[in-house]
Amino acid sequence: MKNFINKNVSCKLISFISLLSLLSISCTKLPNTDEKLITDQMLEQDANAGGFLLPGMMKNILQVDEPWNYEFQQNLNADYYSGYMMLPQPYFAGINNSSYFMIDSWNSGIWSVPATRVLDQWVVMKKKGFDVKYPDLYAIALILKTFAGHRLVDTFGPIPYSQYGTSSDAKFDSEEEAYNLFFSDLKQAVAALKKAEDADPNADQIRFAKFDKSQYGGDYAKWIKLANTLRLRLAMRLSYINSVKAQAEAEAAVNDVVLSDADGSFSITASNGHPLATITSSWQETRLGAPVETILGGYNDPRLSKYALPATDPALNNKIKGMRQGISFPSNDAYVGFSMVNFAGNPPVKLMDVSESYFLRAEGALRGWNMGGTAKDFYEQGIKASFKANAVGGEDAYLNNNTNTPVAYVDPKNSANNAPPLSSITIKWEEGATIEQKLERIITQKWIALYPDGQEAWSEFRRTGYPKLYPVMVNNSNGDIPNGQFIKRIIYPTSITNASGAATAEAVSKYLHGQDKLFTKIWWDIR
């Protein structure tokens, strides 16, 4: 958000910069080679032509190398709405996304980055026939396309997906249609990767490893598990709107193979440090959210000190202190001394935490689906995987804690923001608890483990209502969102409506009940 006006560049300029970035990425993947001397023959060698777009696609599901785009894509919206973070200064007099007044230039990147740098690149690969010529590399592109596509659907609702790239005003798919395509693409991807593995177990290291920017090192076996875990995530999203399909897709994903603790999280290492390190420290533009303080603080959760730094405000005595979302500011810098989020040391940008696989299976088992184990076991495995990933100990004592609960929130700058505990849910699994209490336990611990993936946490909050969060104190939605309620989606930015006016209007009429509003629910959000 630093120097916003300078960042509000035209779509043409964004596309030009994207092209330069892709060219740079593709050339650097040919070691010790002068980029001016790259030939078609060299691109053909070891399938270089089929994979040179993949690194850029990976890095733009959520832009890892450009903090301003990361901020636009997620931090200025989903990171707030998930309860993870909050803006510490009153930009635009506090009338902004944090208080439910949408700043169009802030939200344009949610669409433009994955559209121009992920979906556009998939179109190139498809038009060049890579699905036939390089089916295994095209399979990776399908997984990346699905990651980007579902984030867009879960943010806006209907998007142009099945006909993306066919025209400037391509027809929008309903959320249901898009989800059906997500499942189809993931199944196609898994089949292609398995076929490549069967034909040559070393194909992944020869053809793909040099392009893989993730922690998986080009291992097709892990990418197959990733695709299935993504399928499981998307299946669970349908749990209330279409439980029959949700169960079928979830069981099929688990019966094949999903991520386990041994595989680790799907994450991408940024070139210049985690974007949130720049946003919170250099720019002073994000702080810890109050729910992280009160939930983890109440549980005496050792991950809290991994997630946030002690407050610098002398009055806070080096304690970790978060901010309520959507507050009024007594002064411009009143909250700057609250806790910064902790991303020192260049940790990778997480796109799917490995613990999510266990929590998804825990919820599936709770619903009576065949997940290969019990809800209790998967719940506890998820917590253990998160403790391991964050390099903290004491998981056994934590798992057996049946007394600690979230605590009340106290704002030393404005007592009007004080609030009682969000919930009385404890940590230890209780077989005698109600289904709803068990669900709250699973999703609360999942929310803790997903941090800082605000997009997925916000989606799961909308789907389940958990964990319980604080509503905004100041509601600038002009009556769109009732006081005490929560934002349901982000309205289409002008980067979409200007380019696809007729198609957008048709989608709003057909799939959003004629309401391009913040309180219009996504198709799967029926709780």
C-alpha positions as CSV (number, residue, x, y, z in Angstrom):
1,M,0.0,0.0,0.0
2,K,3.0,2.2,0.2
3,N,2.8,4.9,-2.4
4,F,-0.6,3.6,-3.6
5,I,-1.0,6.2,-6.3
6,N,2.2,5.2,-8.0
7,K,1.1,1.6,-7.9
8,N,-2.2,2.2,-9.6
9,V,-0.8,1.5,-13.1
10,S,-2.7,0.6,-16.2
11,C,-3.6,-2.9,-17.1
12,K,-1.4,-2.6,-20.2
13,L,1.6,-1.7,-18.1
14,I,0.9,-4.6,-15.8
15,S,0.7,-7.0,-18.7
16,F,4.0,-5.6,-20.1
17,I,5.7,-6.0,-16.8
18,S,4.3,-9.5,-16.5
19,L,5.7,-10.4,-19.9
20,L,9.1,-9.1,-19.0
21,S,9.0,-11.1,-15.8
22,L,8.1,-14.3,-17.6
23,L,10.9,-13.8,-20.1
24,S,13.3,-13.3,-17.3
25,I,12.1,-16.4,-15.4
26,S,12.2,-18.6,-18.5
27,C,15.8,-17.5,-19.4
28,T,17.2,-18.0,-15.9
29,K,16.0,-21.6,-16.0
30,L,18.7,-22.3,-18.6
31,P,21.9,-22.2,-16.5
32,N,25.0,-20.4,-17.7
33,T,23.3,-19.4,-20.9
34,D,23.2,-16.0,-22.5
35,E,19.5,-15.3,-22.9
36,K,20.2,-13.7,-26.3
37,L,21.5,-17.1,-27.6
38,I,18.5,-19.2,-26.6
39,T,17.3,-21.1,-29.6
40,D,14.1,-23.1,-30.4
41,Q,16.2,-26.3,-30.3
42,M,17.4,-25.5,-26.8
43,L,13.8,-24.9,-25.7
44,E,12.9,-28.3,-27.1
45,Q,15.7,-30.0,-25.1
46,D,14.4,-31.9,-22.1
47,A,11.0,-30.3,-22.6
48,N,12.2,-26.8,-21.8
49,A,9.6,-25.3,-24.2
50,G,6.8,-27.1,-22.3
51,G,7.8,-25.9,-18.8
52,F,9.4,-22.5,-19.0
53,L,6.1,-20.7,-18.1
54,L,5.5,-22.8,-15.0
55,P,7.8,-20.9,-12.5
56,G,6.0,-17.6,-13.2
57,M,2.6,-19.3,-12.7
58,M,3.7,-20.8,-9.4
59,K,4.9,-17.4,-8.1
60,N,1.7,-15.6,-9.1
61,I,-1.0,-17.7,-7.5
62,L,-0.2,-15.3,-4.8
63,Q,2.6,-12.9,-5.9
64,V,5.6,-13.8,-3.7
65,D,8.2,-11.5,-5.1
66,E,6.3,-8.2,-5.3
67,P,5.1,-7.1,-1.8
68,W,2.7,-4.5,-3.3
69,N,0.9,-7.2,-5.3
70,Y,0.8,-9.6,-2.4
71,E,-0.7,-6.7,-0.4
72,F,-3.4,-6.1,-3.1
73,Q,-4.1,-9.8,-3.7
74,Q,-4.6,-10.8,-0.1
75,N,-3.3,-8.6,2.7
76,L,-5.7,-5.7,2.2
77,N,-8.7,-8.0,2.1
78,A,-8.7,-11.6,3.1
79,D,-6.0,-11.2,5.8
80,Y,-8.4,-8.7,7.5
81,Y,-11.6,-10.7,7.0
82,S,-10.0,-13.9,8.3
83,G,-9.1,-12.1,11.6
84,Y,-5.3,-12.6,11.0
85,M,-4.2,-9.0,10.5
86,M,-5.3,-5.4,10.5
87,L,-4.2,-2.1,9.0
88,P,-2.5,0.0,11.7
89,Q,-3.1,3.4,10.2
90,P,-6.3,5.2,9.0
91,Y,-5.7,5.3,5.2
92,F,-8.4,7.3,3.5
93,A,-9.5,8.5,6.9
94,G,-10.2,4.9,7.8
95,I,-12.8,4.5,5.1
96,N,-11.3,1.5,3.3
97,N,-11.5,-2.2,2.9
98,S,-10.9,-2.8,6.6
99,S,-14.2,-1.0,7.4
100,Y,-16.1,-2.5,4.4
101,F,-15.7,0.4,2.0
102,M,-14.1,-1.1,-1.1
103,I,-11.1,0.7,-2.6
104,D,-11.2,-0.3,-6.2
105,S,-7.5,0.2,-6.9
106,W,-6.7,-2.0,-3.9
107,N,-8.8,-4.9,-5.2
108,S,-7.8,-4.8,-8.8
109,G,-4.8,-7.0,-8.1
110,I,-6.9,-9.8,-6.7
111,W,-8.0,-10.4,-10.3
112,S,-5.3,-9.0,-12.5
113,V,-2.2,-10.8,-11.1
114,P,-3.5,-14.4,-11.4
115,A,-5.4,-13.6,-14.6
116,T,-2.4,-12.2,-16.5
117,R,0.2,-14.3,-14.9
118,V,-1.4,-17.7,-14.3
119,L,-4.5,-18.1,-16.5
120,D,-3.0,-16.3,-19.4
121,Q,0.0,-18.6,-19.3
122,W,-2.2,-21.6,-19.2
123,V,-4.0,-20.3,-22.3
124,V,-0.6,-20.1,-24.1
125,M,0.3,-23.7,-23.1
126,K,-3.1,-24.9,-24.3
127,K,-3.0,-23.1,-27.6
128,K,0.5,-24.4,-28.2
129,G,-0.8,-28.0,-27.8
130,F,1.3,-28.7,-24.7
131,D,-1.6,-30.8,-23.3
132,V,-0.6,-33.3,-26.0
133,K,3.1,-32.6,-26.5
134,Y,4.0,-32.3,-22.8
135,P,1.1,-33.8,-20.9
136,D,3.0,-34.0,-17.6
137,L,4.1,-30.4,-17.6
138,Y,0.6,-29.3,-18.7
139,A,-0.7,-31.3,-15.7
140,I,1.3,-29.0,-13.4
141,A,-0.2,-26.0,-15.2
142,L,-3.7,-27.4,-14.6
143,I,-3.0,-27.7,-10.8
144,L,-1.7,-24.1,-10.8
145,K,-4.7,-22.9,-12.8
146,T,-7.0,-24.6,-10.3
147,F,-5.2,-23.0,-7.4
148,A,-5.6,-19.5,-9.0
149,G,-9.1,-20.2,-10.2
150,H,-10.6,-21.3,-7.0
151,R,-9.2,-18.4,-5.1
152,L,-10.9,-16.1,-7.6
153,V,-14.2,-17.9,-7.4
154,D,-14.1,-17.9,-3.6
155,T,-13.4,-14.2,-3.6
156,F,-15.7,-12.8,-6.3
157,G,-18.1,-15.6,-7.2
158,P,-18.7,-16.3,-10.9
159,I,-15.7,-15.7,-13.1
160,P,-14.8,-16.5,-16.8
161,Y,-13.2,-19.9,-16.5
162,S,-14.3,-22.4,-19.1
163,Q,-14.1,-19.8,-21.9
164,Y,-11.2,-17.9,-20.4
165,G,-9.0,-16.5,-23.2
166,T,-11.5,-16.9,-26.0
167,S,-12.6,-13.3,-26.1
168,S,-12.4,-10.0,-24.1
169,D,-16.0,-10.5,-22.9
170,A,-15.9,-14.3,-22.3
171,K,-19.0,-15.8,-20.6
172,F,-18.7,-16.2,-16.8
173,D,-19.3,-19.6,-15.3
174,S,-21.4,-20.0,-12.2
175,E,-19.5,-21.0,-9.1
176,E,-20.9,-24.5,-9.4
177,E,-19.8,-24.8,-13.0
178,A,-16.3,-23.6,-12.1
179,Y,-16.0,-26.1,-9.3
180,N,-17.0,-28.9,-11.6
181,L,-14.2,-27.8,-13.9
182,F,-11.7,-27.7,-11.0
183,F,-12.4,-31.3,-10.1
184,S,-12.1,-32.3,-13.8
185,D,-8.8,-30.5,-14.2
186,L,-7.3,-32.0,-11.1
187,K,-8.3,-35.5,-12.1
188,Q,-6.8,-35.0,-15.5
189,A,-3.6,-33.7,-13.9
190,V,-3.2,-36.6,-11.6
191,A,-3.8,-39.1,-14.4
192,A,-1.2,-37.4,-16.6
193,L,1.4,-37.3,-13.8
194,K,0.9,-41.0,-12.9
195,K,1.2,-41.9,-16.6
196,A,4.5,-40.0,-16.8
197,E,5.8,-41.6,-13.6
198,D,4.9,-45.1,-14.8
199,A,6.6,-44.5,-18.2
200,D,9.8,-43.1,-16.6
201,P,10.3,-42.7,-12.8
202,N,13.0,-40.1,-13.5
203,A,10.9,-38.0,-15.9
204,D,10.1,-35.5,-13.1
205,Q,13.7,-34.8,-12.4
206,I,14.7,-34.5,-16.0
207,R,11.7,-32.5,-17.3
208,F,10.2,-30.6,-14.3
209,A,12.7,-30.2,-11.4
210,K,14.4,-27.3,-13.0
211,F,11.1,-25.4,-13.2
212,D,9.7,-26.2,-9.8
213,K,9.8,-23.2,-7.5
214,S,8.1,-25.0,-4.7
215,Q,9.5,-27.0,-1.8
216,Y,8.7,-30.2,-3.6
217,G,11.8,-30.2,-5.8
218,G,10.1,-31.4,-8.9
219,D,8.8,-34.6,-7.4
220,Y,5.7,-35.7,-9.3
221,A,4.7,-38.0,-6.5
222,K,4.3,-35.0,-4.2
223,W,2.5,-33.0,-6.8
224,I,0.0,-35.8,-7.2
225,K,-0.6,-35.7,-3.5
226,L,-0.9,-31.9,-3.7
227,A,-3.5,-32.1,-6.5
228,N,-5.5,-34.7,-4.5
229,T,-5.3,-32.5,-1.3
230,L,-6.6,-29.5,-3.3
231,R,-9.4,-31.7,-4.6
232,L,-10.2,-32.6,-0.9
233,R,-10.2,-28.9,0.0
234,L,-12.6,-28.1,-2.8
235,A,-14.8,-31.1,-2.0
236,M,-15.1,-29.9,1.6
237,R,-16.2,-26.5,0.4
238,L,-19.3,-28.1,-1.0
239,S,-20.1,-29.9,2.2
240,Y,-23.3,-27.8,2.9
241,I,-24.4,-27.0,-0.7
242,N,-23.9,-30.5,-2.2
243,S,-23.0,-33.1,0.4
244,V,-23.3,-36.1,-2.0
245,K,-20.8,-34.7,-4.4
246,A,-18.6,-33.4,-1.6
247,Q,-18.3,-36.9,-0.1
248,A,-17.7,-38.6,-3.4
249,E,-14.9,-36.2,-4.4
250,A,-13.4,-36.2,-0.9
251,E,-13.3,-40.0,-0.6
252,A,-11.9,-40.3,-4.1
253,A,-9.1,-37.9,-3.3
254,V,-8.2,-39.7,0.0
255,N,-8.5,-43.2,-1.6
256,D,-5.8,-42.1,-4.1
257,V,-3.2,-40.3,-2.0
258,V,-3.1,-36.9,-0.2
259,L,-0.3,-35.0,1.6
260,S,1.1,-36.3,4.8
261,D,3.5,-34.8,7.4
262,A,6.4,-36.4,5.5
263,D,5.7,-34.3,2.4
264,G,5.6,-30.9,4.0
265,S,3.6,-27.8,3.0
266,F,3.2,-26.5,-0.6
267,S,5.1,-23.3,-0.4
268,I,7.2,-21.0,-2.6
269,T,10.4,-19.2,-1.4
270,A,10.3,-15.5,-2.3
271,S,13.4,-14.0,-4.0
272,N,13.7,-11.0,-1.5
273,G,12.1,-12.3,1.7
274,H,8.5,-13.0,2.7
275,P,6.3,-10.1,1.4
276,L,4.7,-9.7,4.8
277,A,8.1,-8.9,6.3
278,T,8.2,-5.8,4.0
279,I,4.6,-4.9,4.5
280,T,4.7,-5.1,8.3
281,S,8.2,-3.8,9.0
282,S,9.5,-1.6,6.2
283,W,6.1,-0.2,5.2
284,Q,4.5,-0.4,8.7
285,E,1.2,-1.4,7.0
286,T,0.0,-4.5,8.8
287,R,-0.3,-5.7,12.4
288,L,-1.5,-8.8,14.1
289,G,-5.3,-9.3,14.4
290,A,-6.9,-9.4,17.8
291,P,-8.4,-12.9,17.3
292,V,-4.8,-14.4,16.9
293,E,-3.9,-12.8,20.2
294,T,-7.0,-13.8,22.1
295,I,-7.4,-17.4,20.8
296,L,-3.7,-18.4,20.8
297,G,-3.0,-16.4,23.9
298,G,-5.9,-18.0,25.7
299,Y,-4.6,-21.4,24.7
300,N,-1.1,-20.5,25.8
301,D,-0.2,-21.7,22.3
302,P,3.6,-21.7,21.6
303,R,2.9,-20.8,18.0
304,L,1.9,-17.3,19.0
305,S,5.5,-16.2,19.4
306,K,6.3,-17.7,16.0
307,Y,3.4,-15.7,14.4
308,A,3.9,-12.3,15.9
309,L,6.6,-10.1,17.5
310,P,6.2,-8.3,20.9
311,A,4.6,-4.9,20.7
312,T,7.0,-2.0,20.5
313,D,4.7,0.5,22.2
314,P,6.4,1.0,25.7
315,A,3.0,0.9,27.4
316,L,2.5,-2.7,26.3
317,N,5.5,-4.1,28.1
318,N,6.8,-6.3,25.2
319,K,3.5,-8.3,25.2
320,I,2.0,-9.6,21.9
321,K,-0.9,-7.3,21.2
322,G,-3.3,-7.5,18.2
323,M,-5.8,-5.1,16.7
324,R,-9.6,-5.3,16.3
325,Q,-10.6,-5.2,12.6
326,G,-12.4,-2.1,11.3
327,I,-11.8,0.3,14.1
328,S,-11.7,4.1,14.4
329,F,-8.3,5.6,15.1
330,P,-7.8,8.1,18.0
331,S,-4.6,9.2,16.1
332,N,-2.8,8.2,13.0
333,D,-0.1,6.3,14.8
334,A,-1.9,5.0,17.8
335,Y,-1.6,1.4,16.8
336,V,1.7,1.4,15.0
337,G,3.4,0.1,18.2
338,F,1.1,-3.0,18.3
339,S,2.6,-6.4,17.3
340,M,4.1,-6.8,13.8
341,V,3.6,-10.2,12.2
342,N,6.7,-12.3,12.3
343,F,8.2,-13.2,9.0
344,A,11.9,-12.6,9.5
345,G,14.4,-15.0,8.1
346,N,12.8,-15.4,4.7
347,P,10.3,-18.3,5.4
348,P,8.6,-19.5,2.3
349,V,5.1,-18.2,1.3
350,K,2.7,-21.0,2.2
351,L,-0.1,-21.9,-0.3
352,M,-1.2,-25.1,1.4
353,D,-0.2,-26.1,4.9
354,V,0.4,-29.8,5.2
355,S,-1.7,-29.9,8.4
356,E,-4.8,-28.9,6.3
357,S,-4.8,-32.4,4.9
358,Y,-5.4,-33.8,8.4
359,F,-8.0,-31.3,9.4
360,L,-9.9,-31.9,6.2
361,R,-9.9,-35.6,6.9
362,A,-10.9,-34.9,10.5
363,E,-14.0,-33.0,9.3
364,G,-14.8,-35.6,6.7
365,A,-14.7,-38.4,9.3
366,L,-16.9,-36.3,11.5
367,R,-19.4,-36.2,8.7
368,G,-19.3,-40.0,8.4
369,W,-17.2,-40.1,5.2
370,N,-14.5,-42.7,4.7
371,M,-11.3,-40.8,5.3
372,G,-9.2,-43.8,6.5
373,G,-9.3,-43.0,10.2
374,T,-11.1,-41.2,13.0
375,A,-11.9,-37.5,13.4
376,K,-10.0,-37.5,16.7
377,D,-6.8,-39.1,15.2
378,F,-6.8,-36.7,12.2
379,Y,-7.5,-33.7,14.5
380,E,-4.5,-34.5,16.7
381,Q,-2.3,-35.3,13.7
382,G,-3.1,-31.9,12.2
383,I,-2.0,-30.1,15.4
384,K,1.2,-32.2,15.6
385,A,2.0,-31.4,12.0
386,S,1.5,-27.7,12.7
387,F,3.7,-27.8,15.8
388,K,6.4,-29.6,13.8
389,A,6.2,-27.1,10.9
390,N,6.6,-24.2,13.4
391,A,9.4,-25.9,15.3
392,V,7.6,-25.7,18.7
393,G,7.3,-28.5,21.3
394,G,4.8,-29.5,24.0
395,E,2.2,-30.9,21.7
396,D,1.2,-33.7,24.1
397,A,0.4,-31.3,26.9
398,Y,-1.4,-29.0,24.4
399,L,-3.5,-31.9,23.1
400,N,-4.6,-32.9,26.6
401,N,-5.4,-29.3,27.7
402,N,-9.2,-29.3,28.5
403,T,-9.3,-26.1,30.5
404,N,-7.8,-23.2,28.5
405,T,-10.1,-21.2,26.3
406,P,-9.8,-18.0,24.3
407,V,-9.5,-14.9,26.4
408,A,-11.1,-11.4,26.4
409,Y,-9.7,-8.7,24.2
410,V,-8.5,-5.4,25.8
411,D,-7.6,-2.4,23.7
412,P,-5.4,0.0,25.8
413,K,-6.0,2.8,23.2
414,N,-9.8,2.7,23.1
415,S,-11.9,0.7,25.6
416,A,-14.8,0.8,23.2
417,N,-13.0,-2.0,21.3
418,N,-12.8,-4.3,24.4
419,A,-14.7,-7.5,23.9
420,P,-15.4,-10.8,25.9
421,P,-13.9,-14.1,24.8
422,L,-14.9,-15.2,21.3
423,S,-15.6,-18.8,22.4
424,S,-15.4,-21.2,25.3
425,I,-14.1,-24.1,23.1
426,T,-11.2,-26.0,24.6
427,I,-8.4,-27.9,22.8
428,K,-8.7,-31.5,24.0
429,W,-10.8,-33.7,21.8
430,E,-14.0,-34.8,23.5
431,E,-15.9,-37.8,22.0
432,G,-19.0,-36.8,24.1
433,A,-19.2,-33.3,22.6
434,T,-21.8,-32.4,20.0
435,I,-21.1,-32.5,16.3
436,E,-21.1,-28.7,16.2
437,Q,-18.6,-28.5,19.1
438,K,-16.3,-31.0,17.4
439,L,-16.5,-29.0,14.2
440,E,-15.6,-25.8,16.0
441,R,-12.6,-27.5,17.5
442,I,-11.4,-28.7,14.1
443,I,-11.9,-25.4,12.3
444,T,-10.4,-23.4,15.1
445,Q,-7.2,-25.5,15.1
446,K,-7.2,-25.5,11.3
447,W,-7.4,-21.6,11.4
448,I,-4.5,-21.5,13.7
449,A,-2.4,-23.8,11.5
450,L,-3.4,-22.1,8.2
451,Y,-1.9,-18.7,9.3
452,P,-1.0,-16.5,7.4
453,D,-3.1,-17.8,4.5
454,G,-6.0,-15.3,5.0
455,Q,-7.7,-16.4,1.8
456,E,-8.3,-19.9,2.8
457,A,-9.1,-19.0,6.4
458,W,-11.7,-16.4,5.3
459,S,-13.3,-19.0,3.0
460,E,-13.5,-21.5,5.7
461,F,-14.9,-18.9,8.1
462,R,-17.7,-18.1,5.6
463,R,-18.4,-21.8,5.0
464,T,-18.5,-22.9,8.7
465,G,-18.8,-19.8,10.9
466,Y,-15.6,-20.8,12.7
467,P,-13.6,-19.8,14.4
468,K,-15.8,-17.1,15.9
469,L,-14.4,-13.7,15.1
470,Y,-15.0,-10.1,16.1
471,P,-17.2,-8.0,13.8
472,V,-15.8,-4.7,12.6
473,M,-16.4,-1.7,14.9
474,V,-16.9,0.8,12.0
475,N,-19.1,-0.4,9.1
476,N,-18.7,1.8,6.0
477,S,-20.6,-0.6,3.7
478,N,-23.4,2.0,3.2
479,G,-25.9,-0.5,4.5
480,D,-24.8,-3.4,2.3
481,I,-23.6,-5.4,5.3
482,P,-25.8,-5.4,8.4
483,N,-24.0,-4.2,11.6
484,G,-22.5,-7.1,13.4
485,Q,-22.4,-9.3,10.3
486,F,-19.4,-10.1,8.1
487,I,-18.4,-9.5,4.5
488,K,-19.3,-12.4,2.2
489,R,-17.5,-11.6,-1.0
490,I,-15.6,-8.8,-2.8
491,I,-17.4,-6.8,-5.5
492,Y,-16.0,-7.0,-9.0
493,P,-13.3,-4.3,-9.5
494,T,-13.3,-2.2,-12.6
495,S,-10.4,-4.3,-14.0
496,I,-13.1,-6.9,-14.6
497,T,-16.2,-4.8,-15.3
498,N,-14.4,-2.5,-17.8
499,A,-13.0,-5.4,-19.8
500,S,-16.1,-7.7,-19.6
501,G,-19.1,-5.4,-19.0
502,A,-21.8,-7.4,-20.7
503,A,-20.5,-10.8,-19.3
504,T,-20.2,-9.4,-15.8
505,A,-23.8,-7.9,-15.9
506,E,-25.1,-11.3,-17.1
507,A,-23.3,-13.2,-14.3
508,V,-24.6,-10.8,-11.7
509,S,-28.1,-11.2,-13.0
510,K,-28.0,-15.0,-13.3
511,Y,-25.8,-16.2,-10.5
512,L,-25.7,-13.4,-7.8
513,H,-29.4,-12.6,-7.7
514,G,-28.8,-9.3,-9.4
515,Q,-26.7,-8.1,-6.5
516,D,-23.0,-7.3,-7.0
517,K,-22.8,-6.7,-3.2
518,L,-20.5,-7.4,-0.3
519,F,-23.2,-9.3,1.5
520,T,-24.1,-11.5,-1.5
521,K,-23.1,-15.0,-0.6
522,I,-20.9,-17.2,-2.6
523,W,-22.8,-20.3,-3.9
524,W,-21.3,-22.7,-1.3
525,D,-21.9,-20.3,1.6
526,I,-25.3,-21.4,2.9
527,R,-24.8,-21.6,6.7
